[in-house]
Amino acid sequence: MRRFFYAVNNDNADASPLPKLGELPLGSNVELPDSVVHHWCRVLRANIGDQGILFDGFGGEYTVELQAISKKNATATLLTHIDDDRTPPTITQIGLVMSRGERMDYAIQKATELGVTAIQLLSSHHGEVTLKPAQVEKKLAHWQQVAIAACEQCGLNRPPLIFAPQSITQWLSNTNTDSTHNEMTVSPVVSVLSQDPYYQILDGLADLCMQMSVPAAGQPAMPSALPDVLKKQTPYIKLLIGPEGGLSSDECKQANNVGFIPWQIGTRVLRTETAPVVALSTISALYSWKR
């Protein structure tokens, strides 16, 4: 069955915000967001009576049946609630220096499939991409949609939050403080969702901060603290992933000063879009093994 993200922040500016699915009793009819109407009814040419799955990011998902379709709108009936949270038990926030084109899309897509909780977009000394203020809203919306589409495909029902870009210096300076993620800019499509208690752990201090680094003599293959952290019920880990050219010496020094431990995986230099995949896969495997 096709899965669709039901954005509580209605993407139709002329309409009132949509209610959370959990606020409605089964059997209720819900108006579908424009994005779902376009994809399901126009692109996929769904018909009245067709069934699909909606999730709004607040937990679980719903089997629905199309009841009415018009040129601009569509409604569906809530049939059943599936109380299945496929979100990994580890909370992970990646500070990811932005890269160009499809490489950035790939990094966000695969990190989402592997269960990342949030991605903080970063600019750095050696980074390829620095967005102008006029570009931020459009690029943020695009990358958040990449994450949502990955959730629709892979079965996750809590999309990661993609935070608007900031400098790596600014992000690192907040590492040891209880920063409020609600003050960070997210795409309007997830602004209400970002207030959900599930994401509040991002406000606190991480149990472990690691910097993906190039192989170097004398560095351990894995931070000694990682296995112990993964014994916790819900560990919170921050990862810093630099650009193709690597972090500058000043950025590496600042990361080290605020507690980011170097982590080199293997003896090869990973691309910036490959590093999130390897890191998140390793964390997931180690967590399962520690159980």
Backbone as JSON, one array per atom type, in Angstrom:
{
  "sequence": "MRRFFYAVNNDNADASPLPKLGELPLGSNVELPDSVVHHWCRVLRANIGDQGILFDGFGGEYTVELQAISKKNATATLLTHIDDDRTPPTITQIGLVMSRGERMDYAIQKATELGVTAIQLLSSHHGEVTLKPAQVEKKLAHWQQVAIAACEQCGLNRPPLIFAPQSITQWLSNTNTDSTHNEMTVSPVVSVLSQDPYYQILDGLADLCMQMSVPAAGQPAMPSALPDVLKKQTPYIKLLIGPEGGLSSDECKQANNVGFIPWQIGTRVLRTETAPVVALSTISALYSWKR",
  "N": [[0.84, -1.19, 0.0], [0.51, 2.26, -0.75], [2.33, 4.85, 0.9], [1.93, 7.98, 2.55], [2.95, 11.23, 3.58], [1.21, 13.1, 5.85], [0.93, 16.3, 6.2], [0.6, 18.28, 8.94], [0.89, 21.01, 8.99], [-0.72, 22.55, 6.76], [-0.08, 22.58, 3.31], [-1.39, 24.3, 1.67], [-1.76, 27.6, 1.43], [-4.05, 29.08, 1.69], [-5.77, 27.68, 3.24], [-6.99, 26.4, 6.44], [-4.84, 25.17, 9.1], [-4.3, 21.64, 9.14], [-5.82, 19.08, 11.2], [-4.19, 17.01, 13.71], [-3.8, 13.55, 13.02], [-4.26, 11.79, 15.11], [-6.07, 13.14, 16.67], [-8.52, 12.7, 15.66], [-11.39, 10.6, 15.45], [-11.59, 7.12, 14.46], [-13.07, 6.44, 11.32], [-13.62, 8.99, 10.67], [-13.65, 11.57, 8.17], [-10.96, 12.97, 6.4], [-9.38, 15.85, 5.11], [-7.1, 15.85, 2.5], [-3.66, 16.87, 2.32], [-2.28, 19.2, -0.1], [0.04, 18.17, -1.31], [-0.27, 15.4, -1.07], [-2.63, 14.99, -2.47], [-1.79, 15.75, -5.02], [0.28, 13.83, -5.57], [-0.88, 11.26, -5.05], [-3.47, 11.29, -6.19], [-3.28, 12.59, -8.68], [-0.72, 12.1, -9.95], [-0.37, 9.31, -9.48], [-2.87, 8.53, -10.16], [-5.07, 7.69, -8.55], [-8.2, 6.21, -7.52], [-11.58, 6.69, -6.28], [-12.23, 4.78, -3.41], [-9.84, 3.47, -3.4], [-7.14, 2.39, -1.3], [-4.75, 3.57, 1.11], [-1.87, 4.6, 3.09], [-1.51, 6.9, 5.7], [0.72, 9.02, 7.48], [1.55, 11.25, 10.11], [3.74, 11.95, 11.54], [3.54, 12.09, 14.28], [3.45, 9.7, 15.54], [2.83, 6.31, 14.9], [0.58, 5.18, 12.25], [-2.01, 5.43, 9.69], [-4.46, 3.51, 8.06], [-6.22, 4.41, 5.19], [-9.09, 5.28, 3.16], [-9.9, 6.47, -0.02], [-12.43, 8.85, -0.44], [-13.57, 11.0, -1.82], [-12.81, 12.91, -4.72], [-11.76, 15.83, -6.25], [-11.04, 18.53, -8.56], [-9.16, 20.09, -7.17], [-9.09, 19.15, -4.57], [-9.21, 16.43, -2.16], [-10.65, 13.84, -0.17], [-10.37, 11.48, 2.52], [-11.2, 8.49, 4.34], [-10.54, 7.57, 7.69], [-9.56, 4.42, 8.45], [-8.2, 2.35, 10.01], [-5.91, 2.31, 12.8], [-2.45, 1.97, 12.95], [-0.36, 1.02, 15.32], [2.65, 1.3, 15.29], [5.85, 2.01, 15.78], [8.59, 2.65, 14.0], [10.94, 3.89, 14.47], [14.41, 4.16, 15.16], [15.96, 3.23, 18.32], [18.12, 4.75, 19.06], [19.05, 8.15, 19.35], [20.04, 10.43, 17.0], [21.9, 13.16, 15.87], [23.11, 14.78, 13.09], [25.66, 16.92, 12.2], [26.08, 18.27, 9.25], [28.16, 19.22, 6.72], [27.32, 21.1, 3.94], [27.02, 19.81, 0.61], [27.28, 19.63, -3.0], [24.42, 19.41, -5.22], [23.25, 16.23, -6.24], [24.7, 14.7, -4.45], [24.26, 15.73, -1.9], [21.51, 15.34, -1.65], [21.51, 12.55, -1.7], [22.93, 11.94, 0.67], [21.15, 12.9, 2.65], [18.85, 11.42, 2.07], [19.68, 8.71, 2.49], [20.59, 8.83, 5.14], [18.19, 9.33, 6.39], [16.75, 6.94, 5.83], [18.23, 5.28, 7.45], [17.5, 6.12, 9.91], [18.15, 8.63, 11.13], [17.73, 11.33, 13.46], [17.82, 14.12, 13.33], [19.17, 16.6, 11.13], [21.63, 18.93, 10.99], [22.32, 21.47, 8.88], [25.38, 22.63, 7.63], [27.88, 25.18, 7.04], [31.3, 25.52, 6.06], [34.88, 26.2, 6.26], [36.16, 24.88, 4.1], [34.02, 24.08, 2.64], [31.79, 23.36, -0.1], [29.41, 24.66, -0.57], [27.66, 27.58, 0.11], [24.89, 29.07, 1.13], [22.94, 31.78, -0.09], [20.93, 34.23, 1.65], [18.42, 34.43, 0.34], [18.16, 31.97, -0.82], [17.82, 30.07, 1.1], [15.24, 29.26, 2.16], [14.04, 27.9, -0.01], [15.9, 25.8, -0.55], [15.94, 24.5, 1.92], [13.3, 23.59, 2.1], [13.34, 21.82, -0.05], [15.27, 19.88, 0.78], [14.08, 18.95, 3.13], [11.85, 17.75, 2.02], [13.06, 15.71, 0.58], [13.85, 14.08, 2.71], [11.32, 13.43, 3.77], [10.17, 12.02, 1.62], [11.86, 9.81, 1.62], [11.11, 8.65, 4.05], [8.47, 7.94, 3.44], [8.98, 5.94, 1.62], [10.57, 4.01, 2.99], [9.3, 3.26, 5.33], [9.54, 4.47, 7.82], [7.94, 6.46, 10.32], [8.35, 8.86, 11.56], [9.63, 11.69, 10.5], [12.99, 12.93, 10.0], [14.19, 16.04, 11.34], [15.22, 18.77, 9.42], [17.52, 21.18, 9.84], [17.93, 24.68, 9.26], [20.75, 26.16, 7.54], [23.8, 26.89, 9.3], [26.91, 28.31, 10.43], [29.73, 26.18, 10.93], [31.22, 26.87, 13.13], [29.4, 28.28, 14.74], [27.55, 26.23, 15.31], [29.14, 24.38, 16.71], [29.81, 25.93, 18.92], [27.55, 25.83, 20.44], [27.44, 23.29, 21.4], [27.92, 22.35, 24.04], [25.87, 23.39, 25.51], [22.5, 23.72, 26.71], [20.72, 23.92, 24.19], [17.89, 25.21, 22.41], [16.08, 23.48, 20.15], [13.77, 24.29, 19.03], [14.06, 26.93, 18.43], [15.48, 26.91, 16.18], [15.49, 27.13, 12.63], [13.15, 25.46, 10.67], [11.67, 23.76, 7.85], [8.42, 24.96, 6.89], [6.64, 22.81, 6.57], [7.16, 20.99, 8.57], [7.04, 22.41, 10.91], [5.11, 22.49, 13.02], [5.24, 19.81, 13.79], [7.84, 19.71, 14.78], [7.62, 20.6, 17.36], [6.83, 18.49, 18.86], [7.02, 16.27, 21.71], [8.77, 14.11, 21.24], [11.0, 15.06, 19.87], [12.26, 16.62, 21.71], [14.5, 15.8, 23.09], [16.6, 16.6, 21.62], [17.18, 19.09, 22.54], [18.81, 18.8, 24.71], [22.02, 17.89, 26.22], [24.3, 15.92, 24.38], [25.02, 12.41, 24.71], [27.33, 11.52, 23.6], [29.74, 12.92, 21.46], [30.98, 12.85, 18.21], [33.48, 13.15, 15.72], [33.7, 12.55, 12.38], [36.59, 11.45, 10.95], [39.55, 11.62, 8.89], [41.66, 8.79, 8.23], [44.33, 8.42, 10.52], [47.57, 8.06, 11.91], [47.91, 6.65, 15.12], [45.41, 7.26, 16.05], [42.5, 5.85, 17.58], [40.49, 3.2, 16.17], [37.85, 3.24, 16.88], [36.01, 5.32, 19.06], [36.54, 4.87, 22.5], [34.47, 5.3, 24.25], [32.11, 4.81, 22.92], [30.92, 2.08, 22.88], [29.97, 1.85, 25.58], [28.18, 3.99, 25.77], [26.24, 3.13, 24.02], [24.98, 1.2, 25.48], [23.02, 2.4, 26.87], [19.48, 3.03, 27.25], [18.21, 4.86, 25.53], [20.3, 6.27, 23.78], [21.89, 9.39, 22.99], [23.46, 10.75, 20.32], [25.8, 12.87, 18.74], [27.03, 13.66, 15.53], [29.68, 14.87, 13.58], [30.23, 15.77, 10.33], [32.38, 16.49, 7.83], [33.27, 18.46, 4.84], [34.13, 17.52, 1.39], [36.76, 18.42, 1.12], [37.65, 18.24, 3.68], [37.71, 19.25, 7.18], [38.92, 22.42, 8.34], [42.05, 23.14, 10.05], [41.57, 24.8, 12.22], [38.83, 24.38, 12.63], [38.8, 21.67, 13.27], [40.23, 21.81, 15.66], [38.5, 23.37, 17.23], [36.28, 21.65, 17.34], [37.4, 19.53, 18.77], [37.93, 20.85, 21.17], [35.4, 21.22, 22.24], [34.59, 18.74, 22.83], [34.25, 16.81, 20.79], [35.04, 13.69, 19.66], [37.52, 12.19, 17.66], [36.64, 9.94, 15.02], [37.52, 7.38, 13.1], [36.66, 5.28, 10.51], [37.75, 2.34, 9.48], [40.44, 2.14, 7.03], [40.25, 3.8, 4.92], [39.46, 6.82, 3.09], [36.41, 8.31, 3.38], [33.75, 9.5, 1.29], [31.85, 12.55, 1.64], [29.12, 12.08, 1.41], [28.98, 9.4, 1.85], [29.88, 8.92, 4.42], [27.78, 9.47, 6.42], [26.12, 7.23, 6.01], [27.76, 5.02, 6.61], [28.47, 5.61, 9.27], [25.97, 5.74, 10.67], [24.97, 3.18, 10.14], [26.87, 1.62, 11.44], [26.54, 2.44, 14.11], [23.91, 1.57, 14.54], [24.21, -1.22, 14.22], [26.05, -1.82, 16.28], [24.55, -1.04, 18.51], [22.44, -2.9, 18.45], [23.92, -5.22, 18.85], [24.89, -4.8, 21.42], [22.66, -5.16, 22.9]],
  "CA": [[0.0, 0.0, 0.0], [1.28, 3.5, -0.83], [2.4, 5.63, 2.14], [2.02, 9.41, 2.29], [3.09, 12.09, 4.76], [0.08, 14.01, 6.04], [1.52, 17.45, 6.87], [-0.33, 19.04, 9.76], [1.0, 22.36, 8.42], [-1.29, 22.43, 5.42], [0.72, 23.28, 2.31], [-2.24, 25.24, 0.97], [-1.7, 28.8, 2.26], [-5.39, 29.65, 1.86], [-6.58, 26.79, 4.08], [-6.62, 26.31, 7.85], [-3.98, 24.02, 9.38], [-5.0, 20.37, 9.28], [-5.7, 18.5, 12.54], [-3.39, 15.79, 13.83], [-4.63, 12.37, 12.77], [-4.63, 11.2, 16.39], [-7.16, 13.9, 17.28], [-9.76, 12.35, 14.96], [-11.81, 9.2, 15.66], [-11.66, 6.29, 13.27], [-14.32, 6.66, 10.6], [-13.69, 10.39, 10.26], [-13.12, 11.96, 6.88], [-9.91, 13.98, 6.5], [-8.97, 16.51, 3.88], [-5.71, 15.52, 2.23], [-2.82, 18.0, 1.93], [-2.07, 19.36, -1.54], [1.11, 17.29, -1.78], [-0.82, 14.04, -1.19], [-3.6, 15.04, -3.58], [-1.03, 15.76, -6.27], [1.01, 12.58, -5.8], [-1.73, 10.07, -5.05], [-4.65, 11.38, -7.08], [-2.95, 13.04, -10.03], [0.42, 11.36, -10.52], [-0.64, 7.86, -9.43], [-4.23, 8.35, -10.71], [-5.89, 6.89, -7.64], [-9.65, 6.32, -7.68], [-12.39, 6.54, -5.07], [-12.22, 3.4, -2.93], [-8.45, 3.02, -3.23], [-6.64, 2.53, 0.07], [-3.34, 3.93, 1.29], [-1.47, 4.8, 4.47], [-1.09, 8.24, 6.05], [1.39, 9.23, 8.77], [1.77, 12.69, 10.31], [4.96, 12.15, 12.3], [3.28, 12.13, 15.71], [3.41, 8.34, 16.04], [1.93, 5.38, 14.22], [0.09, 5.54, 10.92], [-3.42, 5.12, 9.51], [-4.98, 3.04, 6.78], [-7.31, 5.3, 4.78], [-9.73, 4.98, 1.88], [-10.34, 7.67, -0.72], [-13.89, 9.0, -0.48], [-13.98, 12.01, -2.81], [-11.71, 13.54, -5.45], [-12.16, 16.9, -7.15], [-9.89, 19.08, -9.26], [-8.16, 20.63, -6.26], [-9.14, 18.56, -3.24], [-9.59, 15.02, -1.99], [-10.86, 13.43, 1.22], [-10.21, 10.05, 2.77], [-11.74, 8.03, 5.61], [-9.61, 6.83, 8.55], [-10.09, 3.07, 8.67], [-7.54, 1.69, 11.14], [-4.66, 2.89, 13.29], [-1.36, 0.99, 13.11], [0.5, 1.55, 16.38], [3.95, 0.7, 15.03], [6.88, 3.04, 15.67], [9.78, 2.02, 13.44], [12.08, 4.78, 14.7], [15.46, 3.5, 15.94], [16.04, 3.68, 19.71], [19.2, 5.74, 19.2], [18.79, 9.51, 18.87], [21.25, 10.9, 16.33], [21.89, 14.42, 15.15], [24.29, 14.93, 12.26], [26.07, 18.21, 11.68], [26.54, 17.87, 7.92], [28.57, 20.31, 5.84], [26.57, 20.96, 2.7], [27.72, 19.49, -0.63], [26.52, 20.05, -4.17], [23.54, 18.59, -6.03], [22.72, 14.91, -5.88], [25.42, 14.13, -3.31], [23.57, 16.16, -0.68], [20.24, 14.61, -1.63], [21.82, 11.16, -1.35], [23.29, 11.88, 2.09], [19.94, 13.09, 3.46], [17.96, 10.28, 1.83], [20.17, 7.49, 3.14], [20.59, 9.04, 6.59], [16.79, 9.15, 6.81], [16.45, 5.5, 5.81], [18.93, 4.66, 8.56], [16.88, 6.53, 11.16], [18.67, 9.83, 11.77], [16.68, 12.12, 14.1], [17.9, 15.49, 12.85], [20.37, 16.97, 10.38], [21.94, 20.35, 11.0], [23.09, 21.86, 7.71], [26.52, 23.46, 8.03], [28.88, 25.7, 6.11], [32.63, 25.44, 6.65], [35.96, 26.85, 5.51], [36.44, 24.16, 2.87], [32.78, 23.6, 2.07], [31.48, 23.74, -1.48], [28.13, 25.35, -0.68], [27.24, 28.6, 1.06], [23.63, 29.58, 0.6], [22.54, 33.16, 0.12], [19.67, 34.26, 2.42], [17.24, 34.21, -0.51], [18.13, 30.57, -1.25], [17.67, 29.15, 2.24], [13.9, 28.69, 2.28], [13.8, 26.93, -1.09], [16.75, 24.61, -0.38], [15.49, 23.81, 3.13], [12.07, 22.88, 1.73], [13.72, 20.7, -0.92], [15.94, 18.82, 1.54], [13.11, 18.33, 4.02], [11.01, 16.88, 1.2], [13.87, 14.51, 0.32], [13.74, 13.24, 3.91], [9.94, 12.93, 3.87], [9.99, 10.99, 0.59], [12.58, 8.62, 2.08], [10.25, 8.04, 5.07], [7.35, 7.3, 2.75], [9.46, 4.73, 0.93], [11.21, 2.98, 3.82], [8.43, 2.81, 6.41], [9.63, 5.29, 9.02], [6.8, 7.36, 10.43], [8.77, 10.12, 12.18], [10.69, 12.21, 9.64], [14.01, 13.74, 10.66], [14.12, 17.49, 11.16], [16.36, 19.35, 8.72], [17.67, 22.53, 10.36], [18.5, 25.64, 8.32], [22.22, 26.22, 7.65], [24.57, 27.82, 10.12], [28.33, 28.01, 10.31], [30.19, 25.1, 11.81], [31.68, 27.52, 14.37], [28.22, 28.56, 15.54], [26.99, 24.96, 15.8], [30.04, 23.82, 17.73], [29.8, 26.76, 20.12], [26.36, 25.47, 21.21], [27.46, 21.85, 21.7], [27.89, 22.07, 25.48], [24.79, 24.15, 26.14], [21.14, 23.2, 26.46], [20.13, 24.77, 23.17], [16.5, 24.88, 22.1], [15.96, 23.26, 18.72], [12.58, 24.98, 18.53], [14.48, 28.23, 17.94], [16.11, 26.69, 14.89], [14.55, 27.24, 11.51], [12.84, 24.26, 9.9], [10.69, 24.0, 6.8], [7.06, 25.06, 7.43], [5.91, 21.55, 6.51], [7.38, 20.24, 9.81], [7.2, 23.33, 12.04], [4.29, 22.01, 14.14], [5.79, 18.52, 14.2], [9.09, 19.9, 15.52], [7.3, 20.89, 18.76], [6.42, 17.25, 19.53], [7.97, 15.85, 22.76], [9.77, 13.16, 20.75], [12.19, 15.76, 19.41], [12.78, 17.5, 22.75], [15.82, 15.34, 23.53], [17.6, 17.36, 20.86], [17.5, 20.29, 23.31], [19.76, 18.5, 25.78], [23.4, 17.55, 25.9], [24.47, 14.58, 23.81], [25.81, 11.46, 25.49], [28.63, 11.38, 22.95], [29.94, 13.71, 20.24], [32.06, 12.26, 17.42], [33.83, 13.79, 14.46], [34.21, 11.62, 11.38], [37.89, 11.97, 10.57], [40.35, 10.82, 7.96], [42.57, 7.9, 8.96], [45.58, 9.03, 10.96], [48.33, 7.2, 12.81], [47.76, 6.93, 16.54], [44.02, 7.42, 16.44], [41.79, 4.57, 17.69], [39.51, 2.95, 15.12], [36.53, 3.57, 17.42], [36.09, 5.92, 20.39], [36.33, 3.87, 23.56], [33.22, 5.57, 24.97], [30.92, 4.46, 22.14], [30.21, 0.88, 23.34], [29.27, 2.1, 26.84], [27.05, 4.88, 25.49], [25.2, 2.35, 23.34], [24.29, 0.36, 26.45], [21.89, 3.16, 27.39], [18.21, 2.69, 26.61], [18.0, 5.79, 24.42], [21.48, 7.12, 23.69], [21.84, 10.55, 22.1], [24.79, 10.9, 19.73], [26.01, 13.88, 17.71], [28.1, 13.36, 14.58], [30.11, 15.97, 12.74], [30.74, 15.25, 9.06], [32.91, 17.63, 7.08], [33.14, 18.48, 3.39], [35.09, 16.72, 0.64], [38.12, 18.89, 1.4], [37.95, 18.07, 5.09], [37.6, 20.43, 8.03], [40.17, 23.16, 8.52], [42.71, 22.83, 11.32], [40.87, 25.55, 13.27], [37.55, 23.71, 12.9], [39.12, 20.43, 14.0], [40.63, 22.18, 17.01], [37.3, 23.78, 17.95], [35.5, 20.44, 17.6], [38.08, 18.81, 19.84], [37.82, 21.61, 22.41], [34.05, 21.1, 22.81], [34.3, 17.35, 23.18], [34.05, 15.89, 19.68], [36.11, 12.7, 19.61], [37.73, 11.7, 16.29], [36.22, 8.57, 14.73], [37.87, 6.95, 11.75], [36.13, 3.94, 10.27], [38.58, 1.69, 8.47], [41.68, 2.78, 6.6], [39.97, 4.55, 3.7], [38.84, 8.14, 3.23], [35.03, 8.22, 2.89], [33.15, 10.71, 0.76], [30.96, 13.19, 2.61], [27.79, 11.47, 1.35], [29.09, 8.01, 2.3], [30.15, 8.9, 5.85], [26.59, 9.27, 7.26], [25.62, 5.87, 5.84], [28.63, 4.12, 7.35], [28.4, 5.91, 10.7], [24.67, 5.35, 11.22], [24.88, 1.72, 10.07], [27.74, 1.08, 12.49], [25.88, 2.71, 15.39], [22.76, 0.67, 14.64], [24.68, -2.59, 14.42], [26.64, -1.92, 17.62], [23.48, -0.96, 19.5], [21.76, -4.2, 18.46], [24.84, -6.2, 19.42], [25.0, -4.54, 22.85], [21.45, -5.58, 23.61]],
  "C": [[0.88, 1.25, 0.0], [1.21, 4.25, 0.5], [2.61, 7.09, 1.79], [2.14, 10.17, 3.6], [1.97, 13.11, 4.77], [0.6, 15.19, 6.86], [0.46, 18.23, 7.63], [-0.28, 20.51, 9.37], [0.52, 22.27, 6.98], [-0.46, 23.22, 4.42], [-0.11, 24.17, 1.4], [-2.38, 26.49, 1.85], [-3.07, 29.39, 2.54], [-6.27, 28.82, 2.79], [-6.11, 26.83, 5.53], [-5.7, 25.12, 8.06], [-4.81, 22.75, 9.59], [-4.85, 19.84, 10.7], [-4.73, 17.32, 12.53], [-4.32, 14.59, 13.64], [-5.1, 11.74, 14.07], [-5.74, 11.93, 17.11], [-8.52, 13.51, 16.71], [-10.13, 10.89, 15.25], [-11.78, 8.44, 14.34], [-13.04, 6.42, 12.63], [-14.48, 8.09, 10.14], [-13.15, 10.56, 8.84], [-12.09, 13.07, 7.07], [-9.63, 14.56, 5.12], [-7.48, 16.25, 3.67], [-4.92, 16.77, 1.86], [-2.6, 18.02, 0.41], [-1.04, 18.39, -2.09], [0.61, 15.86, -1.98], [-1.81, 13.97, -2.35], [-2.85, 14.96, -4.91], [-0.41, 14.4, -6.56], [0.07, 11.39, -5.97], [-2.81, 10.14, -6.13], [-4.3, 11.76, -8.51], [-1.83, 12.21, -10.66], [0.12, 9.87, -10.59], [-2.06, 7.52, -9.9], [-5.1, 7.43, -9.85], [-7.38, 7.17, -7.88], [-10.35, 6.23, -6.34], [-12.46, 5.06, -4.69], [-10.82, 2.83, -2.78], [-7.99, 3.28, -1.8], [-5.15, 2.85, 0.08], [-3.06, 4.11, 2.77], [-1.02, 6.25, 4.64], [-0.33, 8.21, 7.37], [1.7, 10.72, 8.89], [3.0, 12.99, 11.15], [4.78, 12.16, 13.8], [3.15, 10.74, 16.32], [2.39, 7.48, 15.31], [1.54, 5.88, 12.84], [-1.33, 5.0, 10.76], [-3.69, 4.58, 8.11], [-6.18, 3.9, 6.43], [-7.87, 4.84, 3.44], [-10.23, 6.27, 1.25], [-11.87, 7.71, -0.83], [-14.35, 9.96, -1.57], [-12.74, 12.64, -3.43], [-12.29, 14.61, -6.36], [-10.9, 17.45, -7.82], [-8.78, 19.5, -8.31], [-8.07, 19.9, -4.93], [-9.45, 17.06, -3.28], [-9.77, 14.75, -0.5], [-10.74, 11.92, 1.32], [-10.77, 9.73, 4.15], [-10.68, 7.25, 6.38], [-10.23, 5.47, 8.88], [-9.51, 2.41, 9.91], [-6.3, 2.46, 11.53], [-3.65, 1.77, 13.49], [-0.37, 1.57, 14.1], [1.88, 0.89, 16.28], [4.96, 1.8, 14.81], [8.18, 2.38, 15.22], [11.04, 2.87, 13.62], [13.13, 4.05, 15.53], [15.51, 4.03, 17.37], [17.16, 4.69, 19.95], [18.74, 7.08, 18.63], [20.08, 10.04, 18.26], [21.0, 12.23, 15.63], [23.21, 14.55, 14.39], [24.48, 16.4, 11.92], [26.76, 17.94, 10.35], [26.89, 19.09, 7.09], [27.96, 20.08, 4.47], [27.48, 20.68, 1.51], [26.78, 19.79, -1.8], [25.57, 18.95, -4.69], [23.11, 17.27, -5.43], [23.45, 14.29, -4.69], [24.75, 14.5, -2.0], [22.23, 15.45, -0.55], [20.46, 13.17, -1.17], [22.11, 11.03, 0.15], [22.05, 11.98, 2.98], [19.0, 11.9, 3.3], [18.41, 9.04, 2.6], [20.25, 7.64, 4.65], [19.18, 8.87, 7.15], [16.42, 7.67, 6.87], [17.09, 4.77, 6.98], [18.52, 5.23, 9.92], [17.45, 7.75, 11.84], [17.51, 10.67, 12.32], [16.65, 13.54, 13.57], [19.2, 15.68, 12.08], [20.51, 18.48, 10.44], [22.83, 20.66, 9.8], [24.16, 22.85, 8.12], [27.28, 24.02, 6.84], [30.23, 25.69, 6.81], [33.66, 26.1, 5.75], [36.18, 26.21, 4.15], [35.18, 23.64, 2.18], [32.54, 24.13, 0.67], [30.29, 24.67, -1.59], [27.97, 26.35, 0.46], [26.0, 29.27, 0.48], [23.45, 31.06, 0.9], [21.21, 33.16, 0.87], [18.43, 33.96, 1.58], [17.1, 32.76, -0.94], [17.71, 29.62, -0.14], [16.31, 28.48, 2.27], [13.64, 27.62, 1.23], [14.61, 25.66, -0.9], [16.32, 23.81, 0.85], [14.24, 23.0, 2.84], [12.4, 21.66, 0.87], [14.32, 19.56, -0.1], [15.01, 18.17, 2.56], [12.2, 17.38, 3.25], [11.77, 15.61, 0.81], [13.76, 13.54, 1.49], [12.34, 12.64, 4.04], [9.7, 11.83, 2.85], [10.7, 9.7, 0.98], [11.77, 7.9, 3.16], [9.08, 7.31, 4.42], [7.76, 5.98, 2.12], [9.87, 3.63, 1.91], [10.36, 2.52, 5.0], [8.57, 3.57, 7.71], [8.42, 6.21, 9.1], [7.08, 8.58, 11.3], [9.9, 10.69, 11.33], [11.74, 12.97, 10.43], [13.77, 15.22, 10.4], [15.39, 17.95, 10.44], [16.44, 20.81, 9.15], [18.38, 23.42, 9.35], [19.99, 25.83, 8.58], [22.71, 27.25, 8.68], [26.03, 27.45, 9.96], [28.71, 26.92, 11.29], [30.66, 25.67, 13.15], [30.51, 27.78, 15.3], [27.63, 27.28, 16.13], [27.84, 24.37, 16.91], [30.0, 24.61, 19.02], [28.6, 26.45, 21.01], [26.36, 24.02, 21.68], [27.3, 21.57, 23.19], [26.86, 22.91, 26.22], [23.46, 23.48, 25.84], [20.47, 24.14, 25.47], [18.73, 24.3, 22.84], [16.34, 24.72, 20.61], [14.75, 23.97, 18.14], [12.91, 26.38, 18.01], [15.16, 28.12, 16.58], [15.05, 26.74, 13.8], [14.4, 25.9, 10.82], [11.86, 24.65, 8.81], [9.29, 24.08, 7.41], [6.32, 23.73, 7.46], [6.09, 20.72, 7.79], [7.45, 21.15, 11.04], [6.35, 22.93, 13.24], [4.84, 20.69, 14.68], [7.03, 18.69, 15.07], [8.86, 20.22, 16.99], [6.93, 19.63, 19.55], [7.46, 16.82, 20.56], [9.05, 14.9, 22.28], [11.07, 13.86, 20.41], [12.85, 16.6, 20.51], [14.16, 17.06, 23.26], [16.92, 16.08, 22.79], [17.99, 18.64, 21.58], [18.63, 20.06, 24.3], [21.16, 18.22, 25.28], [23.48, 16.13, 25.37], [25.29, 13.7, 24.75], [27.22, 11.3, 24.91], [28.64, 12.21, 21.68], [31.14, 13.14, 19.5], [32.24, 13.01, 16.11], [34.38, 12.74, 13.51], [35.5, 12.19, 10.81], [38.59, 11.06, 9.59], [41.29, 9.95, 8.77], [43.88, 8.6, 9.29], [46.26, 8.1, 11.96], [48.1, 7.63, 14.26], [46.34, 7.15, 16.99], [43.34, 6.05, 16.54], [40.76, 4.43, 16.58], [38.12, 3.35, 15.56], [36.7, 4.22, 18.78], [35.73, 4.92, 21.47], [35.01, 4.08, 24.28], [31.99, 5.07, 24.24], [30.22, 3.19, 22.63], [29.42, 1.09, 24.62], [28.05, 2.98, 26.63], [25.9, 4.08, 24.88], [24.52, 1.33, 24.24], [23.08, 1.07, 27.05], [20.62, 2.81, 26.62], [17.95, 3.55, 25.38], [19.2, 6.73, 24.33], [21.3, 8.25, 22.68], [23.26, 10.84, 21.62], [24.78, 12.0, 18.68], [27.19, 13.48, 16.84], [28.41, 14.6, 13.77], [30.76, 15.39, 11.49], [31.12, 16.43, 8.18], [32.72, 17.5, 5.58], [34.18, 17.59, 2.72], [36.53, 17.12, 0.96], [38.52, 18.75, 2.85], [37.74, 19.36, 5.87], [38.95, 21.13, 8.11], [40.78, 22.8, 9.87], [42.04, 23.58, 12.47], [39.55, 24.88, 13.63], [37.77, 22.41, 13.66], [39.47, 20.74, 15.46], [39.41, 22.59, 17.84], [36.43, 22.58, 18.29], [36.09, 19.65, 18.76], [37.89, 19.51, 21.18], [36.44, 21.5, 23.05], [33.62, 19.65, 22.96], [34.02, 16.39, 22.05], [35.29, 14.98, 19.55], [36.29, 12.22, 18.16], [37.3, 10.24, 16.15], [36.57, 8.27, 13.28], [37.39, 5.52, 11.58], [36.93, 3.32, 9.14], [39.78, 2.54, 8.09], [41.49, 3.63, 5.34], [39.33, 5.89, 4.02], [37.45, 8.09, 2.59], [34.58, 9.56, 2.32], [32.15, 11.26, 1.77], [29.55, 12.6, 2.57], [27.8, 10.01, 1.81], [29.23, 7.93, 3.82], [28.89, 8.76, 6.71], [26.06, 7.85, 7.19], [26.44, 4.9, 6.69], [28.49, 4.34, 8.85], [27.09, 5.42, 11.31], [24.48, 3.83, 11.18], [25.69, 1.08, 11.18], [27.1, 1.26, 13.86], [24.71, 1.76, 15.59], [23.19, -0.76, 14.93], [25.26, -2.79, 15.82], [25.58, -1.87, 18.7], [22.75, -2.3, 19.6], [22.63, -5.26, 19.12], [24.95, -6.04, 20.93], [23.75, -4.95, 23.62], [21.6, -7.0, 24.09]]
}
